[in-house]
Amino acid sequence: MRAVAAFRDGVGRVRGAAALVAGLFVLTLATALPLSYIVRGMIAAHLGASLAAEAAASGTNYGWWQEFTAQASGLGQTFVPSIAGFGAVLDNLDGIADNLPMVTALAVVTGGWLVVWSFLSGGILDRLARGRKTRAHGFFAACGVHFWRLLRLGVIVLIVYAFLFGYVHGWLLTTGFDRVTRDVTVERTAFILRGLGYLLFGSLVVACNLAFDYARIRLVVEDRRSAVGALLAGLRFLRRHLGAALGLYALNAVAFILLVAAYGLLAPGAPRAGWSLAAVLLVGELYILGRLSLKLIFYASETALFQGALAHAAYTAAPTVLWPDSPAAESIANADRLSPS
C-alpha cells in the first residue's frame, strides 16, 4: 500500500509540473535536432540528384538504405532501418541487454547529455520534492547548488556501471556462459542458462539503480554535501524499507512496459511521404514525451516514498519560505503550520 500511495503521489506531482515536462521535452528535441541535421547532410550528399533520391522522397527505399548504411561513418551509422517505429525501442533494449558498443560520435553526445542531466537533476528533484512551483530562479538555483555534489556522485555511478557492463556482463553472458555451456547438447538448457544470466545481471543493475536513486534523493532533499554520505544514507534507507522500494520500482516498471506495449501497437510501419511520415514522427514524439513523463514519475514517486517514510510527507510548503532553504529544512520550518491543531 505504501508503494501504491507513493506512486499515486508521484503521478500527482508530475501532473502539477507540466512546465517541467515540457521543458525537458524541448531540451531533448533541441539536442536531437543538430544531430539530425548532420545526418540529413550525409543523406543529401549520398543521394545527390540521382533516381534513388526521387525514390527515397516518395517512400522507403530499403535497397538504397542498406547501401547508405554500408558506407556511412560517424553519426551516419545510426541511420538504420530499426530507427523507424517500434524497432528503435527493441534496438535500444537489445543494445543494453547485450552491452553492444555505441557509435563514437553518439557516445560523445551521450556523455555530454549525462553532464547536462547531472546539472538539471538537482532542480528536478528539488521541484518534485517541494510539490509546488519554484519558478526559474528557484529551479536553476537548486541546479547550481547541487550540481557538483551530484557530479561527484555521478563519478561513483560511472565507476560502478563501468565495472558491471565491462566485467560482470562479460563474465555472466560471454566468458562464464561459454564455459558453462561448453558441453551442453540440449538447446533448451543453454537458453535457460542464458535467461538466468540476463536475470542475474538485471537484478544487479536494478539494485544499483535503487541505491543511486535514493542517494540522489537524500543528497537533494536533505541538502547533503557528501556524495559518499548520501550513498550510504540511501543504502540505509533501502535496508529499512526494501519491500516498499521494490514494490514501487515494480509499479514504475509496469508503467514503462504498458507505455512500450502501447507504442508497439500504435507505431506505424515503414514511413512513406505525406501523412504516413507525419504519423510516424507524431507517434514517436508522443512516445518520447511519455518516456520523459515516466522518468519524472519514477523520481517523484521515489521521493514521495522517502519523504513519507522519514516524516517529510507534509511537503506542500507555501511560497512564503525564502530560497535557498533545502527541501528538508522547508518542511521542518512549516511543520507547525501544516500540522493539525
Backbone hydrogen bonds in HBPLUS format (Angstrom, degrees):
<---DONOR---> <-ACCEPTOR-->    atom                        ^
c    i                          cat <-CA-CA->   ^        H-A-AA   ^      H-
h    n   atom  resd res      DA  || num        DHA   H-A  angle D-A-AA Bond
n    s   type  num  typ     dist DA aas  dist angle  dist       angle   num
A0005-ALA N   A0001-MET O   2.87 MM   4  6.07 165.0  1.90 152.1 156.3     1
A0006-ALA N   A0002-ARG O   2.92 MM   4  6.06 157.4  1.97 145.3 151.6     2
A0007-PHE N   A0003-ALA O   2.92 MM   4  6.12 152.1  1.99 145.2 153.0     3
A0008-ARG N   A0004-VAL O   2.94 MM   4  6.21 163.4  1.97 153.5 157.4     4
A0009-ASP N   A0005-ALA O   2.90 MM   4  6.07 154.9  1.96 145.0 152.7     5
A0010-GLY N   A0006-ALA O   2.83 MM   4  6.03 154.9  1.89 144.2 151.2     6
A0011-VAL N   A0007-PHE O   2.94 MM   4  6.25 154.8  2.01 150.2 156.5     7
A0012-GLY N   A0008-ARG O   3.02 MM   4  6.28 158.5  2.07 147.0 152.6     8
A0013-ARG N   A0009-ASP O   2.92 MM   4  6.23 152.2  2.00 150.5 158.3     9
A0014-VAL N   A0010-GLY O   3.05 MM   4  6.28 159.6  2.10 149.9 154.6    10
A0015-ARG N   A0011-VAL O   2.91 MM   4  6.08 154.1  1.98 147.4 155.4    11
A0016-GLY N   A0012-GLY O   3.08 MM   4  6.26 139.4  2.25 138.5 148.3    12
A0017-ALA N   A0014-VAL O   2.96 MM   3  4.92 159.3  2.00 103.9 110.0    13
A0020-LEU N   A0017-ALA O   3.05 MM   3  5.35 127.5  2.33 103.5 116.6    14
A0021-VAL N   A0017-ALA O   3.26 MM   4  6.70 157.0  2.31 151.6 157.3    15
A0022-ALA N   A0018-ALA O   2.92 MM   4  6.16 167.0  1.93 153.8 157.5    16
A0023-GLY N   A0019-ALA O   2.85 MM   4  5.93 156.1  1.91 142.4 149.3    17
A0024-LEU N   A0020-LEU O   3.06 MM   4  6.26 160.3  2.10 149.0 153.2    18
A0025-PHE N   A0021-VAL O   3.00 MM   4  6.23 153.8  2.07 148.1 155.8    19
A0026-VAL N   A0022-ALA O   2.95 MM   4  6.20 163.0  1.98 153.5 157.4    20
A0027-LEU N   A0023-GLY O   2.96 MM   4  6.15 157.8  2.01 145.9 152.5    21
A0028-THR N   A0024-LEU O   2.90 MM   4  6.07 158.2  1.95 146.2 151.9    22
A0029-LEU N   A0025-PHE O   2.93 MM   4  6.17 161.1  1.97 150.7 155.9    23
A0030-ALA N   A0026-VAL O   2.80 MM   4  6.00 156.5  1.86 148.8 155.9    24
A0031-THR N   A0027-LEU O   2.95 MM   4  6.15 142.2  2.09 143.1 152.9    25
A0032-ALA N   A0028-THR O   3.05 MM   4  6.30 148.9  2.15 144.9 153.0    26
A0033-LEU N   A0029-LEU O   2.97 MM   4  6.07 150.6  2.05 152.6 159.4    27
A0036-SER N   A0032-ALA O   2.92 MM   4  6.16 155.3  1.98 155.3 163.5    28
A0037-TYR N   A0033-LEU O   2.89 MM   4  6.15 150.8  1.98 152.6 160.8    29
A0038-ILE N   A0034-PRO O   3.10 MM   4  6.38 148.3  2.21 142.5 150.0    30
A0039-VAL N   A0035-LEU O   3.11 MM   4  6.45 162.0  2.14 150.6 154.5    31
A0040-ARG N   A0036-SER O   2.84 MM   4  6.04 152.1  1.91 145.8 154.6    32
A0041-GLY N   A0037-TYR O   3.04 MM   4  6.32 150.8  2.13 142.7 148.9    33
A0042-MET N   A0038-ILE O   3.14 MM   4  6.54 151.2  2.23 145.0 152.7    34
A0043-ILE N   A0039-VAL O   2.93 MM   4  6.24 157.5  1.98 153.9 159.8    35
A0044-ALA N   A0040-ARG O   2.91 MM   4  6.13 163.2  1.94 153.0 157.6    36
A0045-ALA N   A0041-GLY O   2.95 MM   4  6.08 156.1  2.00 145.0 151.5    37
A0046-HIS N   A0042-MET O   3.03 MM   4  6.21 147.6  2.13 141.6 150.2    38
A0047-LEU N   A0043-ILE O   2.90 MM   4  6.10 158.0  1.95 154.0 159.7    39
A0048-GLY N   A0044-ALA O   2.94 MM   4  5.86 166.5  1.96 147.9 152.2    40
A0050-SER N   A0047-LEU O   3.33 MM   3  6.06 162.5  2.36 134.0 139.2    41
A0053-ALA N   A0050-SER O   3.17 MM   3  5.37 137.5  2.36  97.5 108.4    42
A0054-GLU N   A0051-LEU O   3.10 MM   3  5.27 119.3  2.48  98.5 112.3    43
A0055-ALA N   A0051-LEU O   3.08 MM   4  6.45 156.3  2.14 149.2 156.0    44
A0056-ALA N   A0052-ALA O   2.81 MM   4  5.96 155.3  1.87 146.0 152.9    45
A0057-ALA N   A0053-ALA O   2.97 MM   4  6.10 146.2  2.08 141.2 150.2    46
A0058-SER N   A0054-GLU O   3.19 MM   4  6.38 136.0  2.39 138.4 148.5    47
A0065-TRP N   A0061-ASN O   2.96 MM   4  6.13 158.9  2.01 149.3 156.3    48
A0066-GLN N   A0062-TYR O   2.95 MM   4  6.06 163.1  1.98 149.2 151.1    49
A0067-GLU N   A0063-GLY O   3.20 MM   4  6.41 154.1  2.27 141.7 149.2    50
A0068-PHE N   A0064-TRP O   2.80 MM   4  6.09 156.7  1.86 157.0 163.3    51
A0069-THR N   A0065-TRP O   2.97 MM   4  6.20 164.1  1.99 151.6 155.6    52
A0070-ALA N   A0066-GLN O   3.03 MM   4  6.13 152.4  2.11 143.9 150.8    53
A0071-GLN N   A0068-PHE O   3.25 MM   3  5.55 132.2  2.50 102.3 113.5    54
A0072-ALA N   A0068-PHE O   3.01 MM   4  5.93 121.5  2.36 144.9 160.8    55
A0076-GLY N   A0073-SER O   3.12 MM   3  5.33 137.7  2.31 138.1 130.8    56
A0077-GLN N   A0074-GLY O   3.10 MM   3  5.85 158.5  2.14 118.6 123.8    57
A0078-THR N   A0075-LEU O   2.99 MM   3  5.57 159.0  2.03 115.8 122.3    58
A0079-PHE N   A0076-GLY O   3.17 MM   3  5.49 158.3  2.22 108.3 114.8    59
A0080-VAL N   A0078-THR O   2.97 MM   2  5.67 126.9  2.26 108.7  93.0    60
A0083-ILE N   A0080-VAL O   3.07 MM   3  5.92 170.2  2.08 129.5 131.3    61
A0084-ALA N   A0081-PRO O   3.28 MM   3  6.08 171.1  2.29 122.2 124.7    62
A0088-ALA N   A0085-GLY O   3.34 MM   3  6.24 157.3  2.39 121.1 124.2    63
A0089-VAL N   A0086-PHE O   3.11 MM   3  5.47 125.8  2.42 105.8 118.1    64
A0090-LEU N   A0086-PHE O   3.30 MM   4  6.71 164.8  2.32 155.7 158.6    65
A0091-ASP N   A0087-GLY O   2.84 MM   4  5.95 152.4  1.91 146.6 155.1    66
A0092-ASN N   A0088-ALA O   3.00 MM   4  6.18 154.8  2.07 143.6 149.3    67
A0093-LEU N   A0089-VAL O   2.99 MM   4  6.25 164.6  2.01 154.1 158.3    68
A0094-ASP N   A0090-LEU O   2.90 MM   4  6.00 156.1  1.95 145.7 152.6    69
A0095-GLY N   A0091-ASP O   2.97 MM   4  6.14 150.0  2.06 140.7 149.0    70
A0096-ILE N   A0092-ASN O   3.08 MM   4  6.38 151.1  2.16 147.9 154.6    71
A0097-ALA N   A0093-LEU O   2.91 MM   4  6.08 171.6  1.92 153.7 156.4    72
A0098-ASP N   A0094-ASP O   2.99 MM   4  5.92 162.6  2.02 147.3 151.7    73
A0100-LEU N   A0095-GLY O   2.97 MM   5  4.83 150.4  2.06 131.8 140.8    74
A0099-ASN N   A0096-ILE O   3.33 MM   3  5.00 155.3  2.40  94.4 101.5    75
A0106-LEU N   A0103-VAL O   2.99 MM   3  5.26 114.8  2.43 104.3 120.3    76
A0107-ALA N   A0103-VAL O   2.78 MM   4  6.04 148.8  1.88 155.6 166.3    77
A0108-VAL N   A0104-THR O   3.00 MM   4  6.32 151.1  2.08 151.6 158.2    78
A0109-VAL N   A0105-ALA O   3.19 MM   4  6.48 159.7  2.23 143.7 148.7    79
A0110-THR N   A0106-LEU O   2.85 MM   4  6.04 156.6  1.91 147.2 154.2    80
A0111-GLY N   A0107-ALA O   2.91 MM   4  6.11 153.9  1.98 144.2 150.9    81
A0112-GLY N   A0108-VAL O   3.04 MM   4  6.34 156.5  2.10 147.4 153.4    82
A0113-TRP N   A0109-VAL O   2.88 MM   4  6.17 153.1  1.96 148.1 156.1    83
A0114-LEU N   A0110-THR O   2.95 MM   4  6.22 149.9  2.04 147.3 154.9    84
A0115-VAL N   A0111-GLY O   3.21 MM   4  6.54 149.2  2.31 143.7 151.0    85
A0116-VAL N   A0112-GLY O   3.04 MM   4  6.38 159.9  2.08 148.9 154.3    86
A0117-TRP N   A0113-TRP O   2.77 MM   4  6.03 154.9  1.84 149.1 156.8    87
A0118-SER N   A0114-LEU O   2.90 MM   4  6.11 145.5  2.02 140.0 149.0    88
A0119-PHE N   A0115-VAL O   3.12 MM   4  6.48 146.0  2.24 143.4 152.0    89
A0119-PHE N   A0116-VAL O   3.11 MM   3  5.12 121.1  2.48  93.7 108.3    90
A0120-LEU N   A0116-VAL O   2.95 MM   4  6.29 159.4  2.00 151.0 156.6    91
A0121-SER N   A0117-TRP O   2.77 MM   4  5.70 153.1  1.84 150.9 157.1    92
A0124-ILE N   A0120-LEU O   2.92 MM   4  6.16 156.6  1.98 153.6 161.3    93
A0125-LEU N   A0121-SER O   2.89 MM   4  5.90 173.6  1.89 148.0 149.8    94
A0126-ASP N   A0122-GLY O   3.06 MM   4  6.10 156.0  2.12 140.8 148.3    95
A0127-ARG N   A0123-GLY O   2.89 MM   4  5.98 159.0  1.93 143.7 149.4    96
A0128-LEU N   A0124-ILE O   2.95 MM   4  6.18 164.3  1.97 154.2 158.3    97
A0129-ALA N   A0125-LEU O   2.85 MM   4  5.91 147.9  1.96 143.5 152.6    98
A0130-ARG N   A0126-ASP O   3.02 MM   4  6.19 154.4  2.09 147.7 153.5    99
A0131-GLY N   A0127-ARG O   3.16 MM   4  6.29 145.7  2.29 142.9 151.6   100
A0139-PHE N   A0135-ARG O   2.95 MM   4  6.12 162.8  1.98 154.4 159.8   101
A0140-PHE N   A0136-ALA O   2.98 MM   4  6.07 177.6  1.98 155.9 156.6   102
A0141-ALA N   A0137-HIS O   2.99 MM   4  5.88 139.6  2.16 133.6 144.9   103
A0142-ALA N   A0138-GLY O   3.06 MM   4  6.21 156.1  2.12 143.1 148.4   104
A0143-CYS N   A0139-PHE O   2.99 MM   4  6.33 149.5  2.09 142.2 151.6   105
A0144-GLY N   A0140-PHE O   2.97 MM   4  6.14 160.4  2.01 142.3 146.1   106
A0145-VAL N   A0141-ALA O   2.93 MM   4  6.15 160.7  1.97 150.6 156.1   107
A0146-HIS N   A0142-ALA O   3.09 MM   4  6.11 166.1  2.11 149.8 152.7   108
A0147-PHE N   A0143-CYS O   3.01 MM   4  5.72 120.3  2.38 139.8 152.8   109
A0150-LEU N   A0146-HIS O   2.87 MM   4  5.99 165.6  1.89 158.8 163.0   110
A0151-LEU N   A0147-PHE O   2.75 MM   4  5.94 145.2  1.86 148.8 160.4   111
A0152-ARG N   A0148-TRP O   2.99 MM   4  6.14 152.2  2.07 139.1 145.1   112
A0153-LEU N   A0149-ARG O   3.05 MM   4  6.38 156.5  2.10 144.4 151.2   113
A0154-GLY N   A0150-LEU O   2.73 MM   4  5.93 141.7  1.88 136.9 148.9   114
A0155-VAL N   A0151-LEU O   3.03 MM   4  6.39 136.7  2.22 142.0 151.9   115
A0155-VAL N   A0152-ARG O   3.21 MM   3  5.23 129.4  2.48  94.0 106.4   116
A0157-VAL N   A0153-LEU O   2.94 MM   4  6.30 158.1  1.98 150.3 157.1   117
A0158-LEU N   A0154-GLY O   2.81 MM   4  6.01 157.5  1.86 147.3 153.0   118
A0159-ILE N   A0155-VAL O   3.04 MM   4  6.29 157.8  2.09 147.2 152.3   119
A0160-VAL N   A0156-ILE O   3.02 MM   4  6.27 165.0  2.05 154.0 157.7   120
A0161-TYR N   A0157-VAL O   2.94 MM   4  6.13 172.3  1.94 158.3 160.4   121
A0162-ALA N   A0158-LEU O   2.86 MM   4  5.87 149.0  1.96 142.9 152.1   122
A0163-PHE N   A0159-ILE O   3.04 MM   4  6.24 150.2  2.13 142.8 150.1   123
A0164-LEU N   A0160-VAL O   2.93 MM   4  6.24 155.4  1.99 146.6 154.0   124
A0165-PHE N   A0161-TYR O   2.87 MM   4  5.97 178.9  1.87 154.5 154.7   125
A0166-GLY N   A0162-ALA O   2.76 MM   4  5.36 138.0  1.94 130.5 143.2   126
A0167-TYR N   A0163-PHE O   2.96 MM   4  5.45 153.1  2.03 133.7 139.1   127
A0168-VAL N   A0163-PHE O   3.21 MM   5  6.64 163.1  2.24 152.1 156.9   128
A0169-HIS N   A0164-LEU O   2.75 MM   5  6.01 149.2  1.85 166.1 176.8   129
A0171-TRP N   A0167-TYR O   2.91 MM   4  6.10 154.7  1.98 150.5 158.1   130
A0172-LEU N   A0168-VAL O   2.91 MM   4  6.07 162.8  1.94 155.0 159.0   131
A0173-LEU N   A0169-HIS O   2.92 MM   4  5.85 169.4  1.93 154.7 158.2   132
A0174-THR N   A0170-GLY O   2.90 MM   4  4.88 132.5  2.12 126.6 132.3   133
A0175-THR N   A0170-GLY O   2.78 MM   5  6.07 142.3  1.92 151.2 162.1   134
A0176-GLY N   A0171-TRP O   2.59 MM   5  4.87 130.8  1.82 123.1 140.1   135
A0178-ASP N   A0174-THR O   2.92 MM   4  5.92 160.6  1.96 144.2 149.9   136
A0179-ARG N   A0175-THR O   3.02 MM   4  6.23 153.6  2.09 147.2 154.8   137
A0180-VAL N   A0176-GLY O   2.94 MM   4  6.15 158.2  1.99 150.9 156.3   138
A0181-THR N   A0177-PHE O   2.95 MM   4  6.04 160.0  1.99 152.4 157.7   139
A0184-VAL N   A0181-THR O   3.27 MM   3  4.89 161.5  2.30  97.0 102.4   140
A0190-ALA N   A0186-VAL O   3.36 MM   4  6.78 158.8  2.41 150.5 155.7   141
A0191-PHE N   A0187-GLU O   2.93 MM   4  6.20 153.2  2.01 149.6 157.6   142
A0192-ILE N   A0188-ARG O   2.98 MM   4  6.25 156.2  2.04 148.4 154.0   143
A0193-LEU N   A0189-THR O   2.98 MM   4  6.23 162.2  2.01 151.2 156.0   144
A0194-ARG N   A0190-ALA O   2.91 MM   4  6.09 151.2  2.00 143.5 151.7   145
A0195-GLY N   A0191-PHE O   2.91 MM   4  6.17 155.4  1.97 146.1 153.0   146
A0196-LEU N   A0192-ILE O   2.87 MM   4  6.18 152.9  1.95 149.6 157.0   147
A0197-GLY N   A0193-LEU O   2.98 MM   4  6.21 147.2  2.09 141.2 150.0   148
A0198-TYR N   A0194-ARG O   3.01 MM   4  6.39 157.0  2.06 150.4 155.8   149
A0199-LEU N   A0195-GLY O   2.91 MM   4  6.15 155.8  1.97 146.4 153.8   150
A0200-LEU N   A0196-LEU O   2.89 MM   4  6.08 159.9  1.94 148.3 152.8   151
A0201-PHE N   A0197-GLY O   2.97 MM   4  6.13 166.9  1.99 150.4 154.4   152
A0202-GLY N   A0198-TYR O   2.79 MM   4  5.87 158.8  1.83 147.4 154.3   153
A0203-SER N   A0199-LEU O   2.96 MM   4  6.11 147.0  2.07 141.2 149.8   154
A0204-LEU N   A0200-LEU O   3.12 MM   4  6.44 150.7  2.21 145.4 152.5   155
A0205-VAL N   A0201-PHE O   3.02 MM   4  6.35 155.5  2.08 149.7 156.5   156
A0206-VAL N   A0202-GLY O   2.92 MM   4  6.14 158.1  1.97 148.4 154.2   157
A0207-ALA N   A0203-SER O   2.97 MM   4  6.14 159.3  2.01 145.0 150.6   158
A0208-CYS N   A0204-LEU O   3.04 MM   4  6.29 156.3  2.09 145.6 151.6   159
A0209-ASN N   A0205-VAL O   2.83 MM   4  6.09 156.4  1.89 148.1 155.5   160
A0210-LEU N   A0206-VAL O   2.93 MM   4  6.18 163.6  1.95 156.0 158.8   161
A0211-ALA N   A0207-ALA O   3.08 MM   4  6.28 167.4  2.10 147.5 151.0   162
A0212-PHE N   A0208-CYS O   2.94 MM   4  6.08 170.4  1.95 157.3 159.6   163
A0213-ASP N   A0209-ASN O   2.87 MM   4  5.91 153.8  1.94 148.1 156.1   164
A0214-TYR N   A0210-LEU O   3.10 MM   4  6.25 174.3  2.11 156.4 157.0   165
A0215-ALA N   A0211-ALA O   3.05 MM   4  6.15 136.2  2.25 135.3 147.8   166
A0216-ARG N   A0212-PHE O   2.98 MM   4  6.20 156.6  2.04 145.8 150.4   167
A0217-ILE N   A0213-ASP O   3.00 MM   4  6.31 156.9  2.05 146.9 153.8   168
A0218-ARG N   A0214-TYR O   2.98 MM   4  6.03 163.6  2.01 139.8 144.0   169
A0219-LEU N   A0215-ALA O   2.94 MM   4  6.04 151.0  2.03 143.6 152.3   170
A0220-VAL N   A0216-ARG O   3.02 MM   4  6.23 156.3  2.07 150.0 154.7   171
A0221-VAL N   A0217-ILE O   2.81 MM   4  5.77 159.3  1.85 158.2 162.1   172
A0222-GLU N   A0218-ARG O   3.18 MM   4  5.46 151.8  2.26 124.8 133.2   173
A0224-ARG N   A0219-LEU O   2.88 MM   5  4.58 135.8  2.08 122.7 135.1   174
A0223-ASP N   A0220-VAL O   3.19 MM   3  4.96 155.6  2.25  97.8 105.0   175
A0328-ALA N   A0221-VAL O   2.76 MM 107  5.59 141.0  1.91 173.4 162.1   176
A0230-ALA N   A0226-SER O   2.96 MM   4  6.13 152.9  2.03 141.2 148.3   177
A0231-LEU N   A0227-ALA O   2.96 MM   4  6.19 151.3  2.05 143.3 151.1   178
A0232-LEU N   A0228-VAL O   2.95 MM   4  6.24 161.9  1.98 153.5 157.6   179
A0233-ALA N   A0229-GLY O   2.91 MM   4  6.07 154.2  1.97 144.1 152.0   180
A0234-GLY N   A0230-ALA O   2.84 MM   4  6.03 150.1  1.93 143.6 151.8   181
A0235-LEU N   A0231-LEU O   3.01 MM   4  6.29 151.6  2.09 145.9 153.1   182
A0236-ARG N   A0232-LEU O   2.99 MM   4  6.28 149.7  2.08 143.7 152.0   183
A0237-PHE N   A0233-ALA O   2.98 MM   4  6.25 154.0  2.04 146.2 153.2   184
A0238-LEU N   A0234-GLY O   3.02 MM   4  6.29 158.9  2.06 146.6 151.9   185
A0239-ARG N   A0235-LEU O   2.97 MM   4  6.18 150.3  2.06 144.6 152.6   186
A0240-ARG N   A0236-ARG O   3.17 MM   4  6.43 149.1  2.27 145.3 152.2   187
A0241-HIS N   A0237-PHE O   2.90 MM   4  6.05 143.3  2.04 148.6 159.9   188
A0245-ALA N   A0241-HIS O   3.05 MM   4  6.19 161.3  2.08 152.7 158.7   189
A0246-LEU N   A0242-LEU O   2.87 MM   4  6.03 161.3  1.91 155.4 159.7   190
A0247-GLY N   A0243-GLY O   2.93 MM   4  6.08 157.7  1.98 146.5 153.4   191
A0248-LEU N   A0244-ALA O   2.91 MM   4  6.08 156.9  1.96 147.5 153.3   192
A0249-TYR N   A0245-ALA O   2.96 MM   4  6.15 155.5  2.03 142.6 149.7   193
A0250-ALA N   A0246-LEU O   2.91 MM   4  6.13 153.1  1.98 146.5 153.6   194
A0251-LEU N   A0247-GLY O   3.02 MM   4  6.33 151.9  2.11 144.5 151.8   195
A0252-ASN N   A0248-LEU O   3.03 MM   4  6.33 162.1  2.06 153.2 157.2   196
A0253-ALA N   A0249-TYR O   2.90 MM   4  6.13 148.7  2.00 143.6 153.1   197
A0254-VAL N   A0250-ALA O   2.87 MM   4  6.14 153.3  1.95 149.4 156.1   198
A0255-ALA N   A0251-LEU O   3.00 MM   4  6.29 156.6  2.05 147.3 153.5   199
A0256-PHE N   A0252-ASN O   3.03 MM   4  6.30 151.6  2.11 143.0 150.3   200
A0257-ILE N   A0253-ALA O   2.93 MM   4  6.22 156.1  1.98 147.9 154.5   201
A0258-LEU N   A0254-VAL O   2.91 MM   4  6.16 157.7  1.96 152.7 158.2   202
A0259-LEU N   A0255-ALA O   3.04 MM   4  6.28 152.6  2.12 142.4 149.8   203
A0260-VAL N   A0256-PHE O   2.92 MM   4  6.20 162.3  1.95 153.0 157.4   204
A0261-ALA N   A0257-ILE O   2.85 MM   4  6.05 156.3  1.91 147.5 154.6   205
A0262-ALA N   A0258-LEU O   2.90 MM   4  6.08 157.8  1.95 146.0 151.9   206
A0263-TYR N   A0259-LEU O   2.93 MM   4  6.17 156.6  1.98 148.5 155.1   207
A0264-GLY N   A0260-VAL O   2.83 MM   4  6.06 150.5  1.92 145.1 153.8   208
A0265-LEU N   A0261-ALA O   3.03 MM   4  6.32 142.2  2.18 143.5 152.8   209
A0266-LEU N   A0262-ALA O   2.99 MM   4  6.16 150.4  2.08 146.9 155.1   210
A0267-ALA N   A0263-TYR O   2.75 MM   4  5.44 150.4  1.84 148.8 153.9   211
A0277-LEU N   A0272-ARG O   2.96 MM   5  5.38 111.2  2.45 148.7 154.8   212
A0278-ALA N   A0274-GLY O   3.21 MM   4  6.54 159.9  2.25 148.3 154.4   213
A0279-ALA N   A0275-TRP O   2.83 MM   4  6.00 152.0  1.91 149.1 156.1   214
A0280-VAL N   A0276-SER O   3.13 MM   4  6.40 154.7  2.19 144.7 150.7   215
A0281-LEU N   A0277-LEU O   3.08 MM   4  6.37 164.3  2.11 152.0 155.6   216
A0282-LEU N   A0278-ALA O   2.88 MM   4  6.05 161.0  1.92 149.5 155.2   217
A0283-VAL N   A0279-ALA O   2.98 MM   4  6.05 174.2  1.98 152.8 154.5   218
A0284-GLY N   A0280-VAL O   3.02 MM   4  6.05 154.1  2.09 142.3 150.2   219
A0285-GLU N   A0281-LEU O   2.94 MM   4  6.12 156.4  1.99 147.9 153.8   220
A0286-LEU N   A0282-LEU O   2.96 MM   4  6.20 153.7  2.03 149.0 156.6   221
A0287-TYR N   A0283-VAL O   2.97 MM   4  6.18 147.4  2.08 141.6 150.3   222
A0288-ILE N   A0284-GLY O   3.03 MM   4  6.36 154.8  2.09 146.0 152.4   223
A0289-LEU N   A0285-GLU O   2.94 MM   4  6.18 156.6  2.00 146.0 152.5   224
A0290-GLY N   A0286-LEU O   2.90 MM   4  6.15 151.3  1.98 142.6 150.5   225
A0291-ARG N   A0287-TYR O   2.85 MM   4  6.15 152.9  1.92 149.3 156.9   226
A0292-LEU N   A0288-ILE O   2.97 MM   4  6.24 160.7  2.00 152.6 156.7   227
A0293-SER N   A0289-LEU O   3.00 MM   4  6.21 156.6  2.06 144.6 151.4   228
A0294-LEU N   A0290-GLY O   2.92 MM   4  6.15 158.5  1.97 149.7 155.2   229
A0295-LYS N   A0291-ARG O   2.95 MM   4  6.17 149.5  2.04 145.3 154.0   230
A0296-LEU N   A0292-LEU O   3.05 MM   4  6.33 155.9  2.10 148.1 153.6   231
A0297-ILE N   A0293-SER O   2.87 MM   4  6.14 153.2  1.94 147.0 155.5   232
A0298-PHE N   A0294-LEU O   2.83 MM   4  5.99 150.5  1.91 143.9 151.7   233
A0299-TYR N   A0295-LYS O   3.15 MM   4  6.50 160.3  2.19 145.9 149.3   234
A0300-ALA N   A0296-LEU O   2.76 MM   4  5.95 166.2  1.78 153.6 158.4   235
A0301-SER N   A0297-ILE O   2.80 MM   4  5.79 164.7  1.82 149.9 153.6   236
A0302-GLU N   A0298-PHE O   3.13 MM   4  6.24 159.3  2.18 144.1 150.0   237
A0303-THR N   A0299-TYR O   2.90 MM   4  6.07 155.3  1.97 147.9 155.4   238
A0304-ALA N   A0300-ALA O   2.86 MM   4  6.07 152.7  1.93 144.2 152.1   239
A0305-LEU N   A0301-SER O   2.91 MM   4  6.15 155.4  1.97 145.9 152.2   240
A0306-PHE N   A0302-GLU O   3.00 MM   4  6.22 160.0  2.04 147.2 152.3   241
A0307-GLN N   A0303-THR O   2.87 MM   4  6.08 167.0  1.89 154.1 157.7   242
A0308-GLY N   A0304-ALA O   2.90 MM   4  5.96 159.1  1.94 147.0 153.1   243
A0309-ALA N   A0305-LEU O   3.00 MM   4  6.09 153.5  2.07 143.9 151.0   244
A0310-LEU N   A0306-PHE O   3.03 MM   4  6.18 142.6  2.17 145.8 155.4   245
A0312-HIS N   A0307-GLN O   2.40 MM   5  4.15 153.3  1.47 156.0 148.8   246
A0315-TYR N   A0313-ALA O   2.83 MM   2  5.52 134.8  2.03 107.7  93.4   247
A0330-GLU N   A0326-SER O   2.87 MM   4  6.07 154.9  1.94 155.7 162.8   248
A0331-SER N   A0327-PRO O   3.11 MM   4  6.36 157.8  2.16 148.1 152.7   249
A0332-ILE N   A0328-ALA O   3.13 MM   4  6.36 154.6  2.19 147.2 154.0   250
A0333-ALA N   A0329-ALA O   2.91 MM   4  6.05 161.5  1.95 149.1 154.4   251
A0334-ASN N   A0330-GLU O   3.10 MM   4  6.23 138.6  2.28 140.4 150.4   252
A0335-ALA N   A0332-ILE O   3.16 MM   3  5.02 166.8  2.18 104.9 108.2   253
A0338-LEU N   A0334-ASN O   2.95 MM   4  6.06 151.5  2.03 152.4 160.8   254
A0339-SER N   A0335-ALA O   2.89 MM   4  5.85 142.8  2.03 147.2 155.6   255
